[in-house]
Amino acid sequence: MVEIYKGWQCIGCGKIDVDRPCLGICQDRPVRVVVAEDYEALAERNRRLESIVRRLVWSTPRAGNWERSFKALQAEAVALTRDSEQATDTPGGNARG
């Protein structure tokens, strides 16, 4: 699991600081940071996509019903894709759900 730290971000320059006790041997190194809300939205999208894939892999439609089953899963995937595209089209460009 990913560890999430609570900290502070400067609204001017964007610097992020996390309050943790210093051991006296600290060294600043560059890190890659993701906004937790963006990460959580992407994780939820991945869970929903995985659900579609699992149902596609593990379900066996009744004889003559494969097309209806496929189209139902396809419609769910299309809706999820549209939701994601609309979220990234919002001002600021961040996916939020």
Residue frames as qw, qx, qy, qz and C-alpha x, y, z in Angstrom:
[[0.000, 0.888, 0.459, 0.000, 0.00, 0.00, 0.00],
 [0.362, 0.548, -0.030, 0.754, 1.13, 3.53, -0.70],
 [0.385, -0.500, -0.473, 0.615, 1.92, 5.62, 2.37],
 [0.090, 0.793, 0.290, 0.528, 0.25, 9.04, 2.40],
 [0.426, -0.202, -0.369, 0.801, 1.89, 11.84, 4.36],
 [0.027, -0.927, -0.374, -0.024, 0.14, 14.96, 5.60],
 [0.537, -0.153, 0.029, 0.829, 2.09, 18.14, 4.96],
 [0.095, 0.819, 0.173, -0.538, 2.07, 21.69, 3.74],
 [0.577, 0.357, 0.443, 0.586, 2.28, 23.09, 0.20],
 [0.122, -0.437, -0.006, 0.891, 3.24, 26.67, -0.61],
 [0.476, 0.717, 0.490, -0.141, 0.55, 28.38, -2.72],
 [0.148, 0.881, -0.254, -0.371, 3.26, 30.51, -4.33],
 [0.150, 0.611, -0.737, -0.246, 6.08, 28.21, -5.38],
 [0.879, 0.054, -0.345, -0.325, 4.50, 24.80, -4.72],
 [0.224, 0.408, -0.814, 0.348, 7.15, 23.59, -2.25],
 [0.809, -0.376, -0.345, -0.291, 5.90, 20.70, -0.14],
 [0.056, 0.471, -0.705, 0.527, 7.01, 20.21, 3.45],
 [0.773, -0.340, -0.505, -0.179, 6.15, 17.36, 5.80],
 [0.344, -0.705, 0.429, -0.447, 6.50, 17.75, 9.56],
 [0.945, -0.093, -0.303, 0.085, 8.61, 14.85, 10.76],
 [0.562, -0.781, 0.221, 0.162, 11.24, 14.70, 13.48],
 [0.512, 0.739, -0.430, 0.083, 14.76, 15.29, 12.14],
 [0.942, -0.268, -0.049, 0.195, 17.35, 12.69, 13.04],
 [0.296, -0.832, 0.317, 0.346, 20.18, 15.10, 12.29],
 [0.451, -0.205, 0.720, 0.487, 21.25, 13.18, 9.19],
 [0.541, 0.671, 0.452, -0.231, 18.64, 14.53, 6.77],
 [0.231, -0.213, 0.534, 0.785, 19.41, 15.15, 3.11],
 [0.545, 0.556, 0.207, -0.593, 16.97, 16.77, 0.68],
 [0.268, -0.064, 0.826, 0.492, 16.48, 14.74, -2.49],
 [0.443, 0.124, -0.288, -0.840, 14.07, 15.25, -5.36],
 [0.302, 0.186, 0.919, -0.174, 10.94, 13.12, -5.19],
 [0.230, -0.231, -0.599, -0.731, 7.88, 12.69, -7.37],
 [0.175, 0.218, 0.666, -0.692, 4.69, 13.69, -5.59],
 [0.167, -0.371, -0.724, -0.557, 1.05, 13.11, -6.57],
 [0.408, -0.231, 0.198, -0.861, -1.98, 14.92, -5.22],
 [0.242, 0.012, 0.925, -0.292, -3.82, 12.32, -3.10],
 [0.587, 0.446, 0.356, -0.574, -7.22, 13.13, -4.67],
 [0.535, 0.568, -0.466, -0.418, -5.81, 12.50, -8.16],
 [0.102, 0.303, -0.947, 0.046, -4.25, 9.21, -7.04],
 [0.372, 0.167, 0.790, -0.457, -7.46, 8.07, -5.34],
 [0.627, 0.517, 0.059, -0.580, -9.57, 8.96, -8.40],
 [0.461, 0.505, -0.676, -0.272, -7.23, 6.98, -10.64],
 [0.071, -0.158, 0.958, -0.228, -7.21, 4.05, -8.22],
 [0.538, 0.319, 0.557, -0.546, -11.04, 4.01, -8.22],
 [0.616, 0.563, -0.261, -0.485, -11.11, 4.15, -12.03],
 [0.262, 0.411, -0.870, -0.075, -8.69, 1.22, -12.14],
 [0.313, 0.038, 0.863, -0.394, -10.89, -0.78, -9.72],
 [0.634, 0.464, 0.271, -0.556, -13.91, -0.17, -11.97],
 [0.528, 0.572, -0.527, -0.341, -11.98, -1.14, -15.10],
 [0.028, 0.288, -0.950, 0.116, -10.68, -4.27, -13.39],
 [0.521, 0.200, 0.657, -0.506, -14.25, -5.19, -12.48],
 [0.682, 0.547, -0.090, -0.477, -15.24, -4.99, -16.15],
 [0.376, 0.524, -0.754, -0.124, -12.25, -7.09, -17.21],
 [0.224, -0.151, 0.912, -0.308, -12.89, -9.74, -14.51],
 [0.650, 0.340, 0.462, -0.498, -16.51, -10.10, -15.61],
 [0.614, 0.605, -0.349, -0.368, -15.41, -10.36, -19.22],
 [0.219, 0.455, -0.862, 0.034, -12.86, -13.05, -18.35],
 [0.122, -0.070, 0.923, -0.358, -14.87, -15.12, -15.86],
 [0.601, 0.304, 0.403, -0.620, -18.42, -14.98, -17.19],
 [0.132, 0.027, 0.882, 0.452, -19.87, -17.35, -19.73],
 [0.482, 0.157, 0.003, -0.862, -22.98, -16.02, -21.43],
 [0.676, 0.219, 0.664, -0.233, -25.84, -18.39, -22.08],
 [0.428, 0.173, 0.712, 0.529, -26.11, -19.75, -25.59],
 [0.185, 0.676, 0.537, 0.469, -27.18, -17.00, -27.98],
 [0.261, -0.937, -0.230, 0.024, -26.65, -14.21, -25.40],
 [0.686, -0.183, 0.024, 0.704, -22.94, -13.46, -25.82],
 [0.251, 0.484, 0.241, 0.803, -23.65, -10.32, -27.86],
 [0.382, -0.813, -0.260, -0.354, -26.01, -8.88, -25.24],
 [0.749, -0.568, -0.087, 0.330, -23.46, -9.59, -22.47],
 [0.605, 0.073, 0.144, 0.780, -20.62, -8.10, -24.50],
 [0.066, 0.643, 0.273, 0.713, -22.62, -4.97, -25.33],
 [0.537, -0.806, -0.228, -0.098, -23.55, -4.46, -21.66],
 [0.722, -0.424, 0.039, 0.545, -19.88, -4.61, -20.63],
 [0.446, 0.315, 0.273, 0.792, -18.94, -2.39, -23.56],
 [0.148, -0.809, -0.299, -0.483, -21.54, 0.21, -22.55],
 [0.644, -0.737, -0.107, 0.177, -20.18, 0.23, -18.99],
 [0.678, -0.165, 0.171, 0.695, -16.62, 0.69, -20.29],
 [0.249, 0.556, 0.325, 0.724, -17.70, 3.50, -22.64],
 [0.353, -0.870, -0.245, -0.243, -19.47, 5.31, -19.79],
 [0.710, -0.578, 0.014, 0.402, -16.38, 5.00, -17.59],
 [0.573, 0.121, 0.266, 0.765, -14.18, 6.31, -20.40],
 [0.037, 0.734, 0.322, 0.597, -16.49, 9.28, -21.02],
 [0.534, -0.827, -0.172, 0.032, -16.54, 10.09, -17.28],
 [0.707, -0.362, 0.125, 0.594, -12.74, 10.09, -17.26],
 [0.410, 0.369, 0.330, 0.766, -12.49, 12.27, -20.37],
 [0.170, -0.841, -0.300, -0.416, -14.96, 14.80, -18.94],
 [0.642, -0.717, -0.095, 0.253, -13.04, 14.93, -15.66],
 [0.621, -0.200, 0.216, 0.727, -9.79, 15.79, -17.46],
 [0.235, 0.564, 0.400, 0.683, -11.56, 18.44, -19.58],
 [0.327, -0.877, -0.340, 0.088, -12.37, 20.48, -16.47],
 [0.147, 0.905, -0.239, 0.320, -10.45, 23.74, -15.81],
 [0.453, -0.684, 0.560, -0.118, -7.09, 22.86, -14.31],
 [0.620, 0.427, -0.622, -0.214, -6.97, 19.55, -16.18],
 [0.102, -0.293, 0.894, -0.323, -6.85, 17.28, -13.16],
 [0.546, -0.228, -0.737, -0.327, -8.94, 14.11, -13.11],
 [0.237, -0.234, 0.570, -0.751, -11.17, 14.29, -10.06],
 [0.587, 0.091, 0.632, -0.498, -13.42, 11.29, -10.32]]
